[in-house]
């Protein structure tokens, strides 16, 4: 499945990612062809990213993405989003389920979005199986237990050609809080 014109990787985010990669990556890693991010499909790629959040509002970021200094070093290769146990999990973008099952004792679901982009969410008791096409926003499972989140959050990771990148590049940041007037 190829990325459609309505789901580009934002050009500004690509520039930031490439710049940060060149600053923190060792010289041998910066030359790696697997570290490149696919080019956006549209000329107006500076438009707002279009992936949906995999959990419903309110969006609460529990733990941000922290790139490791080397491929095997400690880091946080995704973001953790607060969610109630049994809460619904949805596909962040169109794609094909590439994996749904246990990994090291925790239930994981991965979606291939095309162009080398794969998202993974855990812990998720999947309601879909590998090989099934999913649409953005479609329910794909419920929050389960296991891993470092253990039913209080979901870990959402994104890989581009096998390299972990911040999911915020595809989501556009944490939505703003809206203050409402107090009722009398």
C-alpha positions as CSV (number, residue, x, y, z in Angstrom):
1,X,0.0,0.0,0.0
2,X,1.4,3.4,-0.9
3,X,0.9,6.6,1.1
4,X,-1.9,8.7,-0.4
5,X,-1.7,12.4,-1.1
6,X,-3.8,13.1,2.0
7,X,-1.3,11.5,4.4
8,X,2.1,13.1,3.7
9,X,5.1,13.3,6.0
10,X,5.3,17.1,6.8
11,X,8.3,18.7,5.0
12,X,9.2,20.8,8.1
13,X,9.2,17.7,10.3
14,X,11.5,15.9,7.7
15,X,14.0,18.8,7.9
16,X,14.0,18.7,11.7
17,X,14.4,14.9,11.8
18,X,17.3,15.0,9.2
19,X,19.0,17.9,11.1
20,X,18.7,16.1,14.4
21,X,19.9,12.9,12.9
22,X,23.0,14.6,11.6
23,X,23.7,16.2,14.9
24,X,23.4,13.2,17.2
25,X,24.2,10.2,14.9
26,X,27.7,8.9,14.6
27,X,29.4,9.6,11.3
28,X,29.0,6.0,10.2
29,X,25.2,6.0,11.0
30,X,24.5,9.3,9.2
31,X,25.5,7.8,5.9
32,X,23.1,4.8,6.3
33,X,20.4,4.7,3.6
34,X,18.0,3.1,6.1
35,X,18.0,6.4,8.1
36,X,16.3,8.4,5.4
37,X,12.6,9.4,5.7
38,X,10.4,9.0,2.6
39,X,9.8,12.1,0.6
40,X,6.2,13.6,0.9
41,X,3.9,12.8,-1.9
42,X,2.6,16.4,-2.3
43,X,4.2,19.7,-3.2
44,X,2.3,21.4,-0.2
45,X,3.8,19.0,2.3
46,X,4.2,21.8,4.9
47,X,0.4,21.2,5.5
48,X,-0.7,20.0,8.9
49,X,0.0,16.3,9.5
50,X,-3.0,14.1,9.1
51,X,-2.6,11.0,11.2
52,X,-5.2,10.5,13.9
53,X,-4.4,9.8,17.6
54,X,-4.7,6.1,18.4
55,X,-6.7,6.8,21.6
56,X,-9.6,9.2,22.2
57,X,-9.5,12.6,23.9
58,X,-8.3,14.0,26.2
59,X,-4.9,13.3,24.8
60,X,-2.4,13.1,27.7
61,X,1.3,12.4,26.9
62,X,2.7,10.3,29.7
63,X,6.2,9.9,28.3
64,X,7.8,11.5,25.2
65,X,10.0,10.0,22.5
66,X,13.7,10.0,23.4
67,X,16.0,8.9,20.6
68,X,18.9,6.7,21.8
69,X,22.4,7.9,21.1
70,X,23.2,4.6,19.3
71,X,20.9,1.9,17.9
72,X,21.4,-0.4,20.9
73,X,21.5,2.2,23.7
74,X,18.7,3.1,26.1
75,X,16.0,5.5,25.0
76,X,12.2,5.7,24.6
77,X,11.4,4.6,21.0
78,X,7.8,5.9,21.0
79,X,5.4,7.9,23.1
80,X,3.2,6.8,25.9
81,X,-0.4,8.0,25.9
82,X,-2.7,7.8,29.0
83,X,-5.8,5.7,28.6
84,X,-8.1,3.7,30.8
85,X,-7.8,-0.1,30.9
86,X,-10.2,-1.6,28.2
87,X,-10.2,1.7,26.3
88,X,-10.6,1.7,22.5
89,X,-7.5,1.8,20.3
90,X,-7.9,3.0,16.7
91,X,-5.8,2.9,13.5
92,X,-3.7,6.1,13.3
93,X,-3.7,6.0,9.5
94,X,-4.8,3.7,6.6
95,X,-2.7,0.6,6.3
96,X,-2.5,-3.2,6.5
97,X,-2.0,-5.0,9.8
98,X,1.4,-6.6,9.6
99,X,1.4,-8.2,13.1
100,X,-1.0,-8.8,15.9
101,X,0.2,-11.0,18.8
102,X,2.4,-11.3,21.8
103,X,5.9,-10.0,22.0
104,X,7.8,-10.8,25.2
105,X,4.6,-11.4,27.1
106,X,2.7,-8.2,25.9
107,X,0.1,-7.9,23.1
108,X,1.4,-5.8,20.2
109,X,-0.3,-4.6,17.0
110,X,1.7,-3.2,14.0
111,X,0.3,-1.6,10.9
112,X,2.3,-1.2,7.6
113,X,1.3,2.2,6.2
114,X,3.4,1.9,3.0
115,X,6.6,3.6,1.9
116,X,8.5,1.9,4.8
117,X,6.4,3.4,7.5
118,X,5.2,1.0,10.2
119,X,3.4,2.0,13.5
120,X,3.1,-0.2,16.5
121,X,0.9,0.0,19.6
122,X,1.1,-1.9,22.8
123,X,-0.5,-3.3,25.0
124,X,-3.4,-3.9,22.7
125,X,-5.8,-6.9,22.6
126,X,-6.3,-6.8,18.8
127,X,-9.7,-7.1,17.2
128,X,-8.0,-7.5,13.8
129,X,-5.6,-10.0,12.4
130,X,-2.4,-9.8,10.3
131,X,-3.2,-9.1,6.6
132,X,-6.4,-7.1,7.3
133,X,-6.6,-3.6,5.7
134,X,-7.6,-0.9,8.2
135,X,-8.8,2.7,7.7
136,X,-7.7,5.7,9.7
137,X,-9.8,5.9,12.9
138,X,-11.1,2.4,12.6
139,X,-11.2,0.5,16.0
140,X,-8.4,-2.1,16.0
141,X,-8.5,-3.3,19.6
142,X,-8.7,-2.4,23.3
143,X,-6.1,-1.5,25.9
144,X,-4.7,-4.6,27.5
145,X,-2.0,-5.2,30.1
146,X,1.7,-5.9,29.9
147,X,4.9,-4.1,29.1
148,X,5.9,-0.8,30.8
149,X,2.5,0.8,30.4
150,X,0.6,-2.1,31.9
151,X,-3.0,-1.0,31.3
152,X,-2.5,2.7,32.3
153,X,-1.3,3.9,28.9
154,X,-0.4,2.7,25.4
155,X,3.0,2.9,23.9
156,X,2.8,4.2,20.3
157,X,5.9,3.8,18.1
158,X,6.7,4.6,14.4
159,X,9.5,3.2,12.3
160,X,10.6,4.5,8.9
161,X,12.6,2.0,7.0
162,X,13.4,0.2,10.3
163,X,14.6,3.3,12.2
164,X,12.5,4.6,15.1
165,X,11.2,8.2,14.7
166,X,9.0,10.3,16.9
167,X,5.3,9.6,16.2
168,X,4.8,13.4,16.8
169,X,6.2,13.9,13.3
170,X,3.0,12.2,12.0
171,X,0.5,13.5,14.6
172,X,1.5,17.2,14.6
173,X,2.0,17.6,18.4
174,X,-0.2,17.4,21.4
175,X,-3.6,19.0,20.9
176,X,-4.2,22.3,22.7
177,X,-6.3,22.2,25.9
178,X,-9.5,24.1,25.6
179,X,-10.6,26.0,28.7
180,X,-14.3,26.1,29.3
181,X,-16.2,28.6,31.5
182,X,-17.3,27.5,34.9
183,X,-21.0,26.7,35.3
184,X,-22.9,28.5,38.0
